[in-house]
Amino acid sequence: MVWFHEPPASTQDERVHAGYALVMRLMADYLRDHRDDAYLQAHAQGDLTLNQVRMIRWYLQHLPARGRVLEWGCCHAPDSVVLRHVRDDAYELHGCDFPECRKYQRFHDQCGLRFTALKDIVLLPYSDATFDAVVGTGTLEHAAQDYESLKEIYRVLKPGGVLIITHLPNRHSRTERINRVVHRANFHKRLYDLEEAATLLKRSGLLPLHLGYQERLVLEECHARLLRGVANPFRRRLLQSKWLLGRLLRGPRAYTALYGVAQKVHMM
């Protein structure tokens, strides 16, 4: 991937982009030895991993400068691979998932992630107030008991710690509806809207700091980066007008996923 349309705005951005290249390389190497891994095959194609790394580029500002970070439902731990590449040894990285994810040990070793296999569908194998941040990328919607799982996240977070959620499926998504009704495949069994997600987080003791449509955030960030490279005032105004018109024409159905940042609090 060459980032023509979203040039790096900082040295950190350059490291994030290099981290993306590393994740793609690791997946390609793994798939040469395990061609039947359907999960990783899906993540190695299209923009799924690319958009995941774009979200890391955005949420880095909400992580502490140093501390202990848990990748909840880590699987092959792409977020941790990028975080290690960007922040070096600033984080003690942990990851948890079901035992079958041990097969991605080479990814875990690459970033020094301490992997723990889950023995329960809800309980996390960590002490109270262990982590400064928890990252859940496409995890909450697959939890058998989402509310109980969020209560566990609350328990293992330190006071003031943050939960980062990305790729949370949007209840109003046109794509989700087509996949469910027409194709009858590749749809999520549990969906959320912004209000429902906010209520669920608050009931769990997690105060939403940011909550929105993931594709809109990515598009806005990419658009801002593109404008930085346009010197001609007329062309800048034209691009801004086209972007604003496009945003007005896009409703909630145009977005497949939600994202959020929530903080552990003692009172609402």
N, C-alpha and C positions, 0 to 999 in steps of 0.2 A: 504493500500500500504506500503510495506516494501522496502526501497530504497537500495536494495542489490547492484545494478549495478551503482549507482550514489551516493556514500556516501557523506554526508554533509561535505563541506570544511571549514565551519565556523559556529559560533553560529547563524548567520543570516540565513544560509541554513537550520539549524535545525528548526528555527522558520517558515521558508517558508514551509517546509515539514509538520510541525504541522498545519499550516494554511490550507494546502491541505486537511488534515484529517478532519479539522473542516468544510470546505465547503462540503465535501462528507457526513458528518454527518447531516448537515443542510438539504441537498437535500433529504437524506433518510427519515428524520423526516417529511419533507413537503410532500413527495410522499406517505407516509402512510395515510395522510389525503386527498390527491388530486391525486388519481391514474390515473386520466384522463388527467393529464398535460403532453401532448406529448413532448413539448419543454424540460421540465426538465427531462423527462424520457430519452430523447436522450443524454442530457448532463451528466447524471448519469452513462452512459454505455461507455465502451471502453476507449480510451485514450484521449478523447476530453478535459475534465477538467484537466487531468494529464498534457497534453502538454500546456494547458493554464497556469498552475501554474509553469511549467518549464520556460515559457517565463517571468513570473513575477520575478522568481529567477534571470533571466538574466537582465531584464530592470531596476531592482532596482538601479543599478549603475548609471543610467541616470536620476534618480529623485533627486530633491533637498533633503537635509537632513530634512528640515521642509517646511511647506507651505500649500497652498490650492490646492487640487487635484480634478479634475472632472472626473468621469467615465461616458463617453459619450455613451448613449445607454446601460445603466447599467443592465437592466432587473433584475436578482436576485443578481447582484453586487458581483460576486465571486472575482474579483480583489480587490475590496475594503475590503472584509472580510479578505483576506490574508494580504493586506497592513496594516490594523489595527492590526492584530496579530503580524506582524513583527516589525512595527515602533511605536506601542503603540499610544501615543497622538501627534506624530510629525506632523500628517496631519489633516487638516480640510477637511473631505471627503464629496463631493457632487456627486449626480448622477441625470441623467435626462433620461427619456424615455417616451413612450406614456402612457396614463393614465391606460391602462390595467395592467401595471407592478406594480401598487399599491398592487396587490395581493401578491407580494413578500416582504411585509412589514417586516416580521420576519427576513429576511436576512439583510434588511437595518438597522433594530434596532440593530442587532447583532454587527454591526461595527460602529454604530453611524452615518450612512450616511444620509445626508440631501437630500431627494428625491424631485425632482420637475417634475411634469407632463408637457410634451411638448404640446403646443397648435398649433404649426406650424411645417411643414415638414422641414423647414430650420432654422428659427430664434431660437436662444437659449435665455432663459429667465434670462440672466445675464448681468451685466454691462461690459463695456469695461475693459480690462486688470484686470480681476478678478482672474485668476488662474495661478499658477506656473507651472502646468502640466495638460495635458488632456490625458486620456487613452481611446483608442477606440479598443475594442476587438471584431472583427467580426462585425464592425458597418458601416464603410465607404461604403462597397459594397451594403448595404441595403438602403443607403440614396437615396431618390428620385432624388436629385440634388447634386452629389458629390462635384463638384467644388464650388457651392454656400455654401454647408455645411462646406467645409474646410475654406472658407473665414470667416464664423462665428467662427470657432475654432481660427483662427488668431485673430479675434476681441477680444475674451474673454481671450486670453492668455496675460500674462504680457510680456513686452520686454525681450527677451532671454528665455522665457518659452518654454517647449518642448511638442510635441505631440508624443505619443507612439501608434503605430498601429501594431496589430497582426491579424493573421488569414485572411489576405487579399487574396482572391482566385486567384491562378496563372492561367493566360491565357493558358499556355502551358501544364497544368496538364493532365496527362493521365487519372487520375481518373475522373476529371471533364468531359472530353470528353466521356468516357464510360458511365457515369451517364446521360449525355445529349443525346447521340445518341442511346445507347443500352437500358439502363434502363428507360430513359425518366422520371427520378425522382431524387430528392436530388442533383440538380445542381444549381449553382448560375446564376442569370440573367445577372450579370455584372462581367467581369473578367479583370485582370490587368497583365501587364508584368512589369519588373523592370524599363525599360525606361519610360513607360507610367506613372507609379506611381511617379517616380522622377520628371517628367515634371509637373504633376498635383500638386504636393506639392510645387514646385518652383513657379508656376503661382499663388499659393495662398499665397505666402510670407513665406513659410516654407522651410527652407534649410535642405535637407536630410543629417543627420550625419551618419546614418547606414541604409542600405537597402539591403535585401537579401532574400534567401529562408529559410523559418522558420524551416522546418524539417532538413535542413543541419545544421543550427545553433544548434538545439537541439541535433542532433547526435554528432556533434563536441564537445559540452560541456559534454555530457554523456561519450564520449570516453575519454576525458581528465580526468574526475573524476575516471573512471575505471582504467586508467593507474597509477594514484596516489597510488592505492592499490596493484600494482604488483611490487614486489621487484626483481624478477628474470630477469636479463638483456635480456636473450634470448627470454623469453616469451614477454617481453615488445617490442622487435624489431619485433617479429612475429605479435603481435596485431597491431602495427603501420603499418606494411606492408599490412596487410589485410584491415585496415581502408583506407589507401591511394589508394589501388586498387579499393575498393568499391566506393570511391568518384569519381575516374576517370571514372568508368562505369556508374555512375548516371548522367544523364543530367537534364535539366530543367523540362522535362516531369515527372520525378520521384517525384517532389515536388508539393504538393497541395496548399501551401499557401506562402505568402510573409509577411515580417515584416519590420518595419521601425521606426526610431527615427528621428524627424525633429524639428528644432528650429525656433522660430519666429525671423525674422530679418527685418531690415528696408531697407537694400540694398542687392542686390545679387552680 
